[in-house]
Amino acid sequence: MEFFLFILIFMLILISFYNNFLSFLIMIEYMVISILFFIMFFNYMNLWIYLIYLILSVCEAILGLSLMVSFSFSFGHQKIEFINLVC
């Protein structure tokens, strides 16, 4: 039940952050950390898996920030809307 409530809150916040790309990246990082804590509290696996998960989440954050910088150079403004990114 708590997991469904978490998903509902995440979807509502995701809809509110739909306009700005940087806010969307921050929301995704919040989701990654929340999932990590959810896994750590309810699943006692090997600690190496947590380290690999954190490494992959850092790579995902770096990729998102580099995309934001390249979009900023391409389009020339900081508020990049998702609707304008359609090819």
PDB file with SEQRES, HELIX, SHEET and CRYST1 records, atoms N, CA, C and O in Angstrom:
SEQRES   1 A   87  MET GLU PHE PHE LEU PHE ILE LEU ILE PHE MET LEU ILE          
SEQRES   2 A   87  LEU ILE SER PHE TYR ASN ASN PHE LEU SER PHE LEU ILE          
SEQRES   3 A   87  MET ILE GLU TYR MET VAL ILE SER ILE LEU PHE PHE ILE          
SEQRES   4 A   87  MET PHE PHE ASN TYR MET ASN LEU TRP ILE TYR LEU ILE          
SEQRES   5 A   87  TYR LEU ILE LEU SER VAL CYS GLU ALA ILE LEU GLY LEU          
SEQRES   6 A   87  SER LEU MET VAL SER PHE SER PHE SER PHE GLY HIS GLN          
SEQRES   7 A   87  LYS ILE GLU PHE ILE ASN LEU VAL CYS                          
HELIX    1 AA1 GLU A    2  SER A   16  1                                  15    
HELIX    2 AA2 PHE A   21  PHE A   42  1                                  22    
HELIX    3 AA3 LEU A   47  PHE A   75  1                                  29    
HELIX    4 AA4 PHE A   82  LEU A   85  5                                   4    
CRYST1    1.000    1.000    1.000  90.00  90.00  90.00 P 1           1          
ATOM      1  N   MET A   1       0.822  -1.195   0.000  1.00  0.00           N  
ATOM      2  CA  MET A   1       0.000   0.000   0.000  1.00  0.00           C  
ATOM      3  C   MET A   1       0.866   1.259   0.000  1.00  0.00           C  
ATOM      4  O   MET A   1       0.561   2.229  -0.695  1.00  0.00           O  
ATOM      5  N   GLU A   2       1.944   1.238   0.782  1.00  0.00           N  
ATOM      6  CA  GLU A   2       2.821   2.402   0.851  1.00  0.00           C  
ATOM      7  C   GLU A   2       3.529   2.644  -0.477  1.00  0.00           C  
ATOM      8  O   GLU A   2       3.775   3.786  -0.864  1.00  0.00           O  
ATOM      9  N   PHE A   3       3.853   1.554  -1.169  1.00  0.00           N  
ATOM     10  CA  PHE A   3       4.533   1.703  -2.450  1.00  0.00           C  
ATOM     11  C   PHE A   3       3.619   2.363  -3.480  1.00  0.00           C  
ATOM     12  O   PHE A   3       4.073   3.191  -4.270  1.00  0.00           O  
ATOM     13  N   PHE A   4       2.337   2.003  -3.477  1.00  0.00           N  
ATOM     14  CA  PHE A   4       1.392   2.627  -4.406  1.00  0.00           C  
ATOM     15  C   PHE A   4       1.195   4.101  -4.090  1.00  0.00           C  
ATOM     16  O   PHE A   4       1.025   4.915  -4.997  1.00  0.00           O  
ATOM     17  N   LEU A   5       1.218   4.445  -2.816  1.00  0.00           N  
ATOM     18  CA  LEU A   5       1.132   5.850  -2.428  1.00  0.00           C  
ATOM     19  C   LEU A   5       2.367   6.607  -2.904  1.00  0.00           C  
ATOM     20  O   LEU A   5       2.263   7.743  -3.366  1.00  0.00           O  
ATOM     21  N   PHE A   6       3.531   5.981  -2.792  1.00  0.00           N  
ATOM     22  CA  PHE A   6       4.761   6.593  -3.283  1.00  0.00           C  
ATOM     23  C   PHE A   6       4.698   6.825  -4.790  1.00  0.00           C  
ATOM     24  O   PHE A   6       5.100   7.883  -5.273  1.00  0.00           O  
ATOM     25  N   ILE A   7       4.196   5.843  -5.530  1.00  0.00           N  
ATOM     26  CA  ILE A   7       4.075   5.979  -6.984  1.00  0.00           C  
ATOM     27  C   ILE A   7       3.099   7.094  -7.338  1.00  0.00           C  
ATOM     28  O   ILE A   7       3.356   7.861  -8.265  1.00  0.00           O  
ATOM     29  N   LEU A   8       1.988   7.198  -6.620  1.00  0.00           N  
ATOM     30  CA  LEU A   8       1.008   8.249  -6.881  1.00  0.00           C  
ATOM     31  C   LEU A   8       1.596   9.630  -6.629  1.00  0.00           C  
ATOM     32  O   LEU A   8       1.408  10.542  -7.435  1.00  0.00           O  
ATOM     33  N   ILE A   9       2.306   9.791  -5.517  1.00  0.00           N  
ATOM     34  CA  ILE A   9       2.937  11.078  -5.213  1.00  0.00           C  
ATOM     35  C   ILE A   9       4.006  11.403  -6.250  1.00  0.00           C  
ATOM     36  O   ILE A   9       4.137  12.554  -6.667  1.00  0.00           O  
ATOM     37  N   PHE A  10       4.765  10.401  -6.665  1.00  0.00           N  
ATOM     38  CA  PHE A  10       5.791  10.626  -7.685  1.00  0.00           C  
ATOM     39  C   PHE A  10       5.177  11.091  -8.996  1.00  0.00           C  
ATOM     40  O   PHE A  10       5.701  12.004  -9.633  1.00  0.00           O  
ATOM     41  N   MET A  11       4.075  10.478  -9.408  1.00  0.00           N  
ATOM     42  CA  MET A  11       3.439  10.879 -10.663  1.00  0.00           C  
ATOM     43  C   MET A  11       2.882  12.292 -10.580  1.00  0.00           C  
ATOM     44  O   MET A  11       2.962  13.039 -11.556  1.00  0.00           O  
ATOM     45  N   LEU A  12       2.326  12.672  -9.449  1.00  0.00           N  
ATOM     46  CA  LEU A  12       1.814  14.036  -9.300  1.00  0.00           C  
ATOM     47  C   LEU A  12       2.941  15.061  -9.351  1.00  0.00           C  
ATOM     48  O   LEU A  12       2.797  16.111  -9.977  1.00  0.00           O  
ATOM     49  N   ILE A  13       4.048  14.766  -8.704  1.00  0.00           N  
ATOM     50  CA  ILE A  13       5.187  15.686  -8.723  1.00  0.00           C  
ATOM     51  C   ILE A  13       5.818  15.720 -10.115  1.00  0.00           C  
ATOM     52  O   ILE A  13       6.273  16.772 -10.565  1.00  0.00           O  
ATOM     53  N   LEU A  14       5.845  14.586 -10.789  1.00  0.00           N  
ATOM     54  CA  LEU A  14       6.399  14.532 -12.139  1.00  0.00           C  
ATOM     55  C   LEU A  14       5.594  15.395 -13.101  1.00  0.00           C  
ATOM     56  O   LEU A  14       6.164  16.055 -13.970  1.00  0.00           O  
ATOM     57  N   ILE A  15       4.288  15.393 -12.954  1.00  0.00           N  
ATOM     58  CA  ILE A  15       3.451  16.231 -13.814  1.00  0.00           C  
ATOM     59  C   ILE A  15       3.701  17.710 -13.537  1.00  0.00           C  
ATOM     60  O   ILE A  15       3.676  18.524 -14.459  1.00  0.00           O  
ATOM     61  N   SER A  16       3.943  18.064 -12.274  1.00  0.00           N  
ATOM     62  CA  SER A  16       4.171  19.475 -11.961  1.00  0.00           C  
ATOM     63  C   SER A  16       5.548  19.955 -12.424  1.00  0.00           C  
ATOM     64  O   SER A  16       5.726  21.150 -12.658  1.00  0.00           O  
ATOM     65  N   PHE A  17       6.527  19.052 -12.561  1.00  0.00           N  
ATOM     66  CA  PHE A  17       7.861  19.426 -13.012  1.00  0.00           C  
ATOM     67  C   PHE A  17       8.045  19.212 -14.510  1.00  0.00           C  
ATOM     68  O   PHE A  17       9.181  19.165 -14.982  1.00  0.00           O  
ATOM     69  N   TYR A  18       6.976  19.085 -15.256  1.00  0.00           N  
ATOM     70  CA  TYR A  18       7.056  18.753 -16.671  1.00  0.00           C  
ATOM     71  C   TYR A  18       7.612  19.898 -17.511  1.00  0.00           C  
ATOM     72  O   TYR A  18       8.137  19.650 -18.596  1.00  0.00           O  
ATOM     73  N   ASN A  19       7.515  21.128 -17.055  1.00  0.00           N  
ATOM     74  CA  ASN A  19       7.887  22.270 -17.885  1.00  0.00           C  
ATOM     75  C   ASN A  19       9.385  22.522 -17.942  1.00  0.00           C  
ATOM     76  O   ASN A  19       9.889  22.914 -18.995  1.00  0.00           O  
ATOM     77  N   ASN A  20      10.104  22.316 -16.872  1.00  0.00           N  
ATOM     78  CA  ASN A  20      11.504  22.691 -16.810  1.00  0.00           C  
ATOM     79  C   ASN A  20      12.377  21.440 -16.766  1.00  0.00           C  
ATOM     80  O   ASN A  20      12.127  20.531 -15.974  1.00  0.00           O  
ATOM     81  N   PHE A  21      13.392  21.396 -17.610  1.00  0.00           N  
ATOM     82  CA  PHE A  21      14.248  20.213 -17.721  1.00  0.00           C  
ATOM     83  C   PHE A  21      15.090  19.999 -16.469  1.00  0.00           C  
ATOM     84  O   PHE A  21      15.273  18.858 -16.045  1.00  0.00           O  
ATOM     85  N   LEU A  22      15.608  21.071 -15.867  1.00  0.00           N  
ATOM     86  CA  LEU A  22      16.425  20.936 -14.664  1.00  0.00           C  
ATOM     87  C   LEU A  22      15.592  20.419 -13.498  1.00  0.00           C  
ATOM     88  O   LEU A  22      16.067  19.581 -12.731  1.00  0.00           O  
ATOM     89  N   SER A  23      14.383  20.893 -13.352  1.00  0.00           N  
ATOM     90  CA  SER A  23      13.502  20.390 -12.295  1.00  0.00           C  
ATOM     91  C   SER A  23      13.169  18.924 -12.515  1.00  0.00           C  
ATOM     92  O   SER A  23      13.047  18.155 -11.562  1.00  0.00           O  
ATOM     93  N   PHE A  24      13.025  18.545 -13.769  1.00  0.00           N  
ATOM     94  CA  PHE A  24      12.777  17.141 -14.085  1.00  0.00           C  
ATOM     95  C   PHE A  24      13.971  16.274 -13.698  1.00  0.00           C  
ATOM     96  O   PHE A  24      13.788  15.176 -13.174  1.00  0.00           O  
ATOM     97  N   LEU A  25      15.190  16.750 -13.948  1.00  0.00           N  
ATOM     98  CA  LEU A  25      16.385  15.996 -13.559  1.00  0.00           C  
ATOM     99  C   LEU A  25      16.499  15.864 -12.045  1.00  0.00           C  
ATOM    100  O   LEU A  25      16.882  14.809 -11.539  1.00  0.00           O  
ATOM    101  N   ILE A  26      16.168  16.926 -11.323  1.00  0.00           N  
ATOM    102  CA  ILE A  26      16.198  16.869  -9.860  1.00  0.00           C  
ATOM    103  C   ILE A  26      15.171  15.867  -9.354  1.00  0.00           C  
ATOM    104  O   ILE A  26      15.438  15.128  -8.407  1.00  0.00           O  
ATOM    105  N   MET A  27      14.005  15.839  -9.975  1.00  0.00           N  
ATOM    106  CA  MET A  27      12.970  14.892  -9.569  1.00  0.00           C  
ATOM    107  C   MET A  27      13.396  13.459  -9.838  1.00  0.00           C  
ATOM    108  O   MET A  27      13.108  12.571  -9.035  1.00  0.00           O  
ATOM    109  N   ILE A  28      14.069  13.218 -10.941  1.00  0.00           N  
ATOM    110  CA  ILE A  28      14.545  11.864 -11.234  1.00  0.00           C  
ATOM    111  C   ILE A  28      15.601  11.435 -10.216  1.00  0.00           C  
ATOM    112  O   ILE A  28      15.618  10.280  -9.792  1.00  0.00           O  
ATOM    113  N   GLU A  29      16.477  12.349  -9.823  1.00  0.00           N  
ATOM    114  CA  GLU A  29      17.479  12.010  -8.809  1.00  0.00           C  
ATOM    115  C   GLU A  29      16.827  11.735  -7.453  1.00  0.00           C  
ATOM    116  O   GLU A  29      17.281  10.864  -6.710  1.00  0.00           O  
ATOM    117  N   TYR A  30      15.776  12.468  -7.133  1.00  0.00           N  
ATOM    118  CA  TYR A  30      15.028  12.183  -5.909  1.00  0.00           C  
ATOM    119  C   TYR A  30      14.419  10.787  -5.978  1.00  0.00           C  
ATOM    120  O   TYR A  30      14.420  10.059  -4.985  1.00  0.00           O  
ATOM    121  N   MET A  31      13.907  10.416  -7.131  1.00  0.00           N  
ATOM    122  CA  MET A  31      13.327   9.097  -7.290  1.00  0.00           C  
ATOM    123  C   MET A  31      14.389   8.010  -7.140  1.00  0.00           C  
ATOM    124  O   MET A  31      14.124   6.973  -6.533  1.00  0.00           O  
ATOM    125  N   VAL A  32      15.581   8.230  -7.681  1.00  0.00           N  
ATOM    126  CA  VAL A  32      16.664   7.247  -7.578  1.00  0.00           C  
ATOM    127  C   VAL A  32      17.064   7.034  -6.121  1.00  0.00           C  
ATOM    128  O   VAL A  32      17.239   5.896  -5.685  1.00  0.00           O  
ATOM    129  N   ILE A  33      17.208   8.115  -5.372  1.00  0.00           N  
ATOM    130  CA  ILE A  33      17.579   7.996  -3.959  1.00  0.00           C  
ATOM    131  C   ILE A  33      16.457   7.348  -3.154  1.00  0.00           C  
ATOM    132  O   ILE A  33      16.725   6.559  -2.249  1.00  0.00           O  
ATOM    133  N   SER A  34      15.212   7.668  -3.469  1.00  0.00           N  
ATOM    134  CA  SER A  34      14.080   7.061  -2.764  1.00  0.00           C  
ATOM    135  C   SER A  34      14.010   5.565  -3.028  1.00  0.00           C  
ATOM    136  O   SER A  34      13.745   4.786  -2.112  1.00  0.00           O  
ATOM    137  N   ILE A  35      14.243   5.159  -4.260  1.00  0.00           N  
ATOM    138  CA  ILE A  35      14.245   3.732  -4.577  1.00  0.00           C  
ATOM    139  C   ILE A  35      15.400   3.034  -3.881  1.00  0.00           C  
ATOM    140  O   ILE A  35      15.246   1.901  -3.424  1.00  0.00           O  
ATOM    141  N   LEU A  36      16.550   3.682  -3.790  1.00  0.00           N  
ATOM    142  CA  LEU A  36      17.689   3.094  -3.085  1.00  0.00           C  
ATOM    143  C   LEU A  36      17.362   2.862  -1.615  1.00  0.00           C  
ATOM    144  O   LEU A  36      17.644   1.790  -1.079  1.00  0.00           O  
ATOM    145  N   PHE A  37      16.769   3.856  -0.959  1.00  0.00           N  
ATOM    146  CA  PHE A  37      16.398   3.678   0.442  1.00  0.00           C  
ATOM    147  C   PHE A  37      15.309   2.625   0.603  1.00  0.00           C  
ATOM    148  O   PHE A  37      15.320   1.864   1.570  1.00  0.00           O  
ATOM    149  N   PHE A  38      14.377   2.576  -0.331  1.00  0.00           N  
ATOM    150  CA  PHE A  38      13.327   1.563  -0.282  1.00  0.00           C  
ATOM    151  C   PHE A  38      13.926   0.166  -0.384  1.00  0.00           C  
ATOM    152  O   PHE A  38      13.520  -0.737   0.347  1.00  0.00           O  
ATOM    153  N   ILE A  39      14.884  -0.018  -1.280  1.00  0.00           N  
ATOM    154  CA  ILE A  39      15.538  -1.314  -1.437  1.00  0.00           C  
ATOM    155  C   ILE A  39      16.372  -1.648  -0.204  1.00  0.00           C  
ATOM    156  O   ILE A  39      16.385  -2.796   0.240  1.00  0.00           O  
ATOM    157  N   MET A  40      17.065  -0.662   0.350  1.00  0.00           N  
ATOM    158  CA  MET A  40      17.931  -0.925   1.499  1.00  0.00           C  
ATOM    159  C   MET A  40      17.137  -1.308   2.741  1.00  0.00           C  
ATOM    160  O   MET A  40      17.582  -2.152   3.518  1.00  0.00           O  
ATOM    161  N   PHE A  41      15.980  -0.708   2.941  1.00  0.00           N  
ATOM    162  CA  PHE A  41      15.208  -0.994   4.148  1.00  0.00           C  
ATOM    163  C   PHE A  41      14.435  -2.304   4.063  1.00  0.00           C  
ATOM    164  O   PHE A  41      14.204  -2.947   5.087  1.00  0.00           O  
ATOM    165  N   PHE A  42      14.034  -2.709   2.867  1.00  0.00           N  
ATOM    166  CA  PHE A  42      13.184  -3.883   2.750  1.00  0.00           C  
ATOM    167  C   PHE A  42      13.853  -5.072   2.093  1.00  0.00           C  
ATOM    168  O   PHE A  42      13.225  -6.119   1.936  1.00  0.00           O  
ATOM    169  N   ASN A  43      15.086  -4.941   1.713  1.00  0.00           N  
ATOM    170  CA  ASN A  43      15.778  -6.035   1.065  1.00  0.00           C  
ATOM    171  C   ASN A  43      17.227  -6.037   1.542  1.00  0.00           C  
ATOM    172  O   ASN A  43      17.949  -5.056   1.364  1.00  0.00           O  
ATOM    173  N   TYR A  44      17.639  -7.130   2.141  1.00  0.00           N  
ATOM    174  CA  TYR A  44      18.994  -7.216   2.680  1.00  0.00           C  
ATOM    175  C   TYR A  44      19.869  -8.007   1.716  1.00  0.00           C  
ATOM    176  O   TYR A  44      20.100  -9.202   1.901  1.00  0.00           O  
ATOM    177  N   MET A  45      20.343  -7.328   0.699  1.00  0.00           N  
ATOM    178  CA  MET A  45      21.189  -7.974  -0.291  1.00  0.00           C  
ATOM    179  C   MET A  45      22.647  -7.619  -0.010  1.00  0.00           C  
ATOM    180  O   MET A  45      22.968  -6.984   0.994  1.00  0.00           O  
ATOM    181  N   ASN A  46      23.493  -8.034  -0.895  1.00  0.00           N  
ATOM    182  CA  ASN A  46      24.908  -7.742  -0.790  1.00  0.00           C  
ATOM    183  C   ASN A  46      25.142  -6.237  -0.962  1.00  0.00           C  
ATOM    184  O   ASN A  46      24.463  -5.590  -1.759  1.00  0.00           O  
ATOM    185  N   LEU A  47      26.092  -5.689  -0.224  1.00  0.00           N  
ATOM    186  CA  LEU A  47      26.347  -4.256  -0.287  1.00  0.00           C  
ATOM    187  C   LEU A  47      26.969  -3.819  -1.605  1.00  0.00           C  
ATOM    188  O   LEU A  47      26.916  -2.639  -1.951  1.00  0.00           O  
ATOM    189  N   TRP A  48      27.556  -4.749  -2.344  1.00  0.00           N  
ATOM    190  CA  TRP A  48      28.130  -4.389  -3.640  1.00  0.00           C  
ATOM    191  C   TRP A  48      27.042  -3.974  -4.628  1.00  0.00           C  
ATOM    192  O   TRP A  48      27.277  -3.141  -5.503  1.00  0.00           O  
ATOM    193  N   ILE A  49      25.870  -4.549  -4.488  1.00  0.00           N  
ATOM    194  CA  ILE A  49      24.772  -4.191  -5.391  1.00  0.00           C  
ATOM    195  C   ILE A  49      24.359  -2.748  -5.168  1.00  0.00           C  
ATOM    196  O   ILE A  49      24.036  -2.046  -6.126  1.00  0.00           O  
ATOM    197  N   TYR A  50      24.362  -2.289  -3.915  1.00  0.00           N  
ATOM    198  CA  TYR A  50      24.047  -0.888  -3.629  1.00  0.00           C  
ATOM    199  C   TYR A  50      25.090   0.047  -4.234  1.00  0.00           C  
ATOM    200  O   TYR A  50      24.755   1.112  -4.754  1.00  0.00           O  
ATOM    201  N   LEU A  51      26.348  -0.356  -4.163  1.00  0.00           N  
ATOM    202  CA  LEU A  51      27.418   0.453  -4.736  1.00  0.00           C  
ATOM    203  C   LEU A  51      27.286   0.544  -6.259  1.00  0.00           C  
ATOM    204  O   LEU A  51      27.462   1.617  -6.837  1.00  0.00           O  
ATOM    205  N   ILE A  52      26.980  -0.570  -6.898  1.00  0.00           N  
ATOM    206  CA  ILE A  52      26.785  -0.560  -8.348  1.00  0.00           C  
ATOM    207  C   ILE A  52      25.577   0.293  -8.716  1.00  0.00           C  
ATOM    208  O   ILE A  52      25.618   1.024  -9.705  1.00  0.00           O  
ATOM    209  N   TYR A  53      24.503   0.210  -7.932  1.00  0.00           N  
ATOM    210  CA  TYR A  53      23.309   1.026  -8.193  1.00  0.00           C  
ATOM    211  C   TYR A  53      23.637   2.511  -8.069  1.00  0.00           C  
ATOM    212  O   TYR A  53      23.185   3.311  -8.888  1.00  0.00           O  
ATOM    213  N   LEU A  54      24.409   2.888  -7.064  1.00  0.00           N  
ATOM    214  CA  LEU A  54      24.788   4.291  -6.906  1.00  0.00           C  
ATOM    215  C   LEU A  54      25.695   4.765  -8.039  1.00  0.00           C  
ATOM    216  O   LEU A  54      25.571   5.901  -8.496  1.00  0.00           O  
ATOM    217  N   ILE A  55      26.597   3.910  -8.490  1.00  0.00           N  
ATOM    218  CA  ILE A  55      27.465   4.277  -9.610  1.00  0.00           C  
ATOM    219  C   ILE A  55      26.638   4.511 -10.870  1.00  0.00           C  
ATOM    220  O   ILE A  55      26.875   5.476 -11.596  1.00  0.00           O  
ATOM    221  N   LEU A  56      25.673   3.638 -11.133  1.00  0.00           N  
ATOM    222  CA  LEU A  56      24.814   3.819 -12.304  1.00  0.00           C  
ATOM    223  C   LEU A  56      23.945   5.062 -12.182  1.00  0.00           C  
ATOM    224  O   LEU A  56      23.682   5.730 -13.182  1.00  0.00           O  
ATOM    225  N   SER A  57      23.496   5.383 -10.976  1.00  0.00           N  
ATOM    226  CA  SER A  57      22.679   6.594 -10.809  1.00  0.00           C  
ATOM    227  C   SER A  57      23.520   7.856 -10.995  1.00  0.00           C  
ATOM    228  O   SER A  57      23.015   8.857 -11.503  1.00  0.00           O  
ATOM    229  N   VAL A  58      24.781   7.829 -10.597  1.00  0.00           N  
ATOM    230  CA  VAL A  58      25.660   8.981 -10.830  1.00  0.00           C  
ATOM    231  C   VAL A  58      25.929   9.145 -12.325  1.00  0.00           C  
ATOM    232  O   VAL A  58      25.950  10.265 -12.835  1.00  0.00           O  
ATOM    233  N   CYS A  59      26.133   8.031 -13.024  1.00  0.00           N  
ATOM    234  CA  CYS A  59      26.318   8.118 -14.483  1.00  0.00           C  
ATOM    235  C   CYS A  59      25.074   8.669 -15.162  1.00  0.00           C  
ATOM    236  O   CYS A  59      25.175   9.431 -16.123  1.00  0.00           O  
ATOM    237  N   GLU A  60      23.901   8.289 -14.668  1.00  0.00           N  
ATOM    238  CA  GLU A  60      22.647   8.810 -15.220  1.00  0.00           C  
ATOM    239  C   GLU A  60      22.514  10.304 -14.968  1.00  0.00           C  
ATOM    240  O   GLU A  60      22.038  11.039 -15.833  1.00  0.00           O  
ATOM    241  N   ALA A  61      22.931  10.757 -13.794  1.00  0.00           N  
ATOM    242  CA  ALA A  61      22.864  12.188 -13.476  1.00  0.00           C  
ATOM    243  C   ALA A  61      23.827  12.986 -14.351  1.00  0.00           C  
ATOM    244  O   ALA A  61      23.484  14.068 -14.826  1.00  0.00           O  
ATOM    245  N   ILE A  62      25.013  12.461 -14.561  1.00  0.00           N  
ATOM    246  CA  ILE A  62      25.992  13.153 -15.405  1.00  0.00           C  
ATOM    247  C   ILE A  62      25.500  13.224 -16.846  1.00  0.00           C  
ATOM    248  O   ILE A  62      25.666  14.248 -17.508  1.00  0.00           O  
ATOM    249  N   LEU A  63      24.903  12.153 -17.332  1.00  0.00           N  
ATOM    250  CA  LEU A  63      24.355  12.158 -18.686  1.00  0.00           C  
ATOM    251  C   LEU A  63      23.224  13.178 -18.816  1.00  0.00           C  
ATOM    252  O   LEU A  63      23.144  13.881 -19.823  1.00  0.00           O  
ATOM    253  N   GLY A  64      22.352  13.267 -17.813  1.00  0.00           N  
ATOM    254  CA  GLY A  64      21.267  14.243 -17.851  1.00  0.00           C  
ATOM    255  C   GLY A  64      21.768  15.671 -17.830  1.00  0.00           C  
ATOM    256  O   GLY A  64      21.263  16.521 -18.562  1.00  0.00           O  
ATOM    257  N   LEU A  65      22.764  15.941 -16.990  1.00  0.00           N  
ATOM    258  CA  LEU A  65      23.308  17.303 -16.940  1.00  0.00           C  
ATOM    259  C   LEU A  65      24.050  17.666 -18.224  1.00  0.00           C  
ATOM    260  O   LEU A  65      23.985  18.809 -18.676  1.00  0.00           O  
ATOM    261  N   SER A  66      24.751  16.705 -18.809  1.00  0.00           N  
ATOM    262  CA  SER A  66      25.431  17.005 -20.073  1.00  0.00           C  
ATOM    263  C   SER A  66      24.424  17.234 -21.200  1.00  0.00           C  
ATOM    264  O   SER A  66      24.663  18.062 -22.079  1.00  0.00           O  
ATOM    265  N   LEU A  67      23.307  16.513 -21.185  1.00  0.00           N  
ATOM    266  CA  LEU A  67      22.249  16.784 -22.163  1.00  0.00           C  
ATOM    267  C   LEU A  67      21.660  18.168 -21.966  1.00  0.00           C  
ATOM    268  O   LEU A  67      21.360  18.864 -22.936  1.00  0.00           O  
ATOM    269  N   MET A  68      21.493  18.571 -20.707  1.00  0.00           N  
ATOM    270  CA  MET A  68      20.950  19.896 -20.438  1.00  0.00           C  
ATOM    271  C   MET A  68      21.901  20.986 -20.941  1.00  0.00           C  
ATOM    272  O   MET A  68      21.454  21.984 -21.506  1.00  0.00           O  
ATOM    273  N   VAL A  69      23.197  20.801 -20.741  1.00  0.00           N  
ATOM    274  CA  VAL A  69      24.170  21.790 -21.216  1.00  0.00           C  
ATOM    275  C   VAL A  69      24.189  21.836 -22.742  1.00  0.00           C  
ATOM    276  O   VAL A  69      24.253  22.917 -23.327  1.00  0.00           O  
ATOM    277  N   SER A  70      24.135  20.678 -23.385  1.00  0.00           N  
ATOM    278  CA  SER A  70      24.135  20.683 -24.853  1.00  0.00           C  
ATOM    279  C   SER A  70      22.849  21.288 -25.409  1.00  0.00           C  
ATOM    280  O   SER A  70      22.889  21.973 -26.430  1.00  0.00           O  
ATOM    281  N   PHE A  71      21.713  21.050 -24.761  1.00  0.00           N  
ATOM    282  CA  PHE A  71      20.464  21.696 -25.190  1.00  0.00           C  
ATOM    283  C   PHE A  71      20.531  23.196 -24.977  1.00  0.00           C  
ATOM    284  O   PHE A  71      20.012  23.968 -25.783  1.00  0.00           O  
ATOM    285  N   SER A  72      21.166  23.607 -23.896  1.00  0.00           N  
ATOM    286  CA  SER A  72      21.291  25.040 -23.627  1.00  0.00           C  
ATOM    287  C   SER A  72      22.165  25.710 -24.681  1.00  0.00           C  
ATOM    288  O   SER A  72      21.868  26.823 -25.113  1.00  0.00           O  
ATOM    289  N   PHE A  73      23.233  25.047 -25.096  1.00  0.00           N  
ATOM    290  CA  PHE A  73      24.067  25.601 -26.164  1.00  0.00           C  
ATOM    291  C   PHE A  73      23.330  25.607 -27.501  1.00  0.00           C  
ATOM    292  O   PHE A  73      23.493  26.530 -28.300  1.00  0.00           O  
ATOM    293  N   SER A  74      22.526  24.583 -27.739  1.00  0.00           N  
ATOM    294  CA  SER A  74      21.818  24.491 -29.020  1.00  0.00           C  
ATOM    295  C   SER A  74      20.683  25.489 -29.130  1.00  0.00           C  
ATOM    296  O   SER A  74      20.545  26.160 -30.153  1.00  0.00           O  
ATOM    297  N   PHE A  75      19.865  25.598 -28.088  1.00  0.00           N  
ATOM    298  CA  PHE A  75      18.672  26.427 -28.153  1.00  0.00           C  
ATOM    299  C   PHE A  75      18.883  27.827 -27.608  1.00  0.00           C  
ATOM    300  O   PHE A  75      18.121  28.729 -27.955  1.00  0.00           O  
ATOM    301  N   GLY A  76      19.879  28.044 -26.774  1.00  0.00           N  
ATOM    302  CA  GLY A  76      20.228  29.376 -26.326  1.00  0.00           C  
ATOM    303  C   GLY A  76      19.447  29.917 -25.153  1.00  0.00           C  
ATOM    304  O   GLY A  76      19.482  31.125 -24.921  1.00  0.00           O  
ATOM    305  N   HIS A  77      18.756  29.107 -24.414  1.00  0.00           N  
ATOM    306  CA  HIS A  77      18.071  29.576 -23.216  1.00  0.00           C  
ATOM    307  C   HIS A  77      18.089  28.474 -22.163  1.00  0.00           C  
ATOM    308  O   HIS A  77      18.342  27.310 -22.473  1.00  0.00           O  
ATOM    309  N   GLN A  78      17.821  28.848 -20.930  1.00  0.00           N  
ATOM    310  CA  GLN A  78      17.937  27.894 -19.835  1.00  0.00           C  
ATOM    311  C   GLN A  78      16.648  27.140 -19.562  1.00  0.00           C  
ATOM    312  O   GLN A  78      16.692  26.022 -19.047  1.00  0.00           O  
ATOM    313  N   LYS A  79      15.510  27.717 -19.889  1.00  0.00           N  
ATOM    314  CA  LYS A  79      14.258  27.014 -19.650  1.00  0.00           C  
ATOM    315  C   LYS A  79      13.888  26.235 -20.901  1.00  0.00           C  
ATOM    316  O   LYS A  79      13.277  26.769 -21.827  1.00  0.00           O  
ATOM    317  N   ILE A  80      14.265  24.980 -20.911  1.00  0.00           N  
ATOM    318  CA  ILE A  80      14.029  24.121 -22.059  1.00  0.00           C  
ATOM    319  C   ILE A  80      12.772  23.314 -21.768  1.00  0.00           C  
ATOM    320  O   ILE A  80      12.727  22.561 -20.796  1.00  0.00           O  
ATOM    321  N   GLU A  81      11.769  23.465 -22.592  1.00  0.00           N  
ATOM    322  CA  GLU A  81      10.535  22.730 -22.410  1.00  0.00           C  
ATOM    323  C   GLU A  81      10.589  21.444 -23.222  1.00  0.00           C  
ATOM    324  O   GLU A  81      11.187  21.400 -24.297  1.00  0.00           O  
ATOM    325  N   PHE A  82       9.962  20.405 -22.701  1.00  0.00           N  
ATOM    326  CA  PHE A  82       9.979  19.119 -23.382  1.00  0.00           C  
ATOM    327  C   PHE A  82       9.215  19.160 -24.695  1.00  0.00           C  
ATOM    328  O   PHE A  82       9.550  18.427 -25.625  1.00  0.00           O  
ATOM    329  N   ILE A  83       8.211  19.992 -24.787  1.00  0.00           N  
ATOM    330  CA  ILE A  83       7.397  20.054 -25.995  1.00  0.00           C  
ATOM    331  C   ILE A  83       8.233  20.564 -27.167  1.00  0.00           C  
ATOM    332  O   ILE A  83       8.009  20.146 -28.304  1.00  0.00           O  
ATOM    333  N   ASN A  84       9.180  21.447 -26.919  1.00  0.00           N  
ATOM    334  CA  ASN A  84      10.014  21.999 -27.980  1.00  0.00           C  
ATOM    335  C   ASN A  84      11.128  21.052 -28.420  1.00  0.00           C  
ATOM    336  O   ASN A  84      11.795  21.325 -29.418  1.00  0.00           O  
ATOM    337  N   LEU A  85      11.349  19.947 -27.705  1.00  0.00           N  
ATOM    338  CA  LEU A  85      12.443  19.041 -28.034  1.00  0.00           C  
ATOM    339  C   LEU A  85      12.049  17.978 -29.047  1.00  0.00           C  
ATOM    340  O   LEU A  85      12.866  17.123 -29.389  1.00  0.00           O  
ATOM    341  N   VAL A  86      10.814  18.014 -29.532  1.00  0.00           N  
ATOM    342  CA  VAL A  86      10.370  17.042 -30.521  1.00  0.00           C  
ATOM    343  C   VAL A  86      11.052  17.359 -31.845  1.00  0.00           C  
ATOM    344  O   VAL A  86      11.081  18.512 -32.275  1.00  0.00           O  
ATOM    345  N   CYS A  87      11.596  16.341 -32.485  1.00  0.00           N  
ATOM    346  CA  CYS A  87      12.339  16.545 -33.740  1.00  0.00           C  
ATOM    347  C   CYS A  87      11.463  17.037 -34.854  1.00  0.00           C  
ATOM    348  O   CYS A  87      11.942  17.254 -35.967  1.00  0.00           O  
TER     349      CYS A  87                                                      
END                                                                             
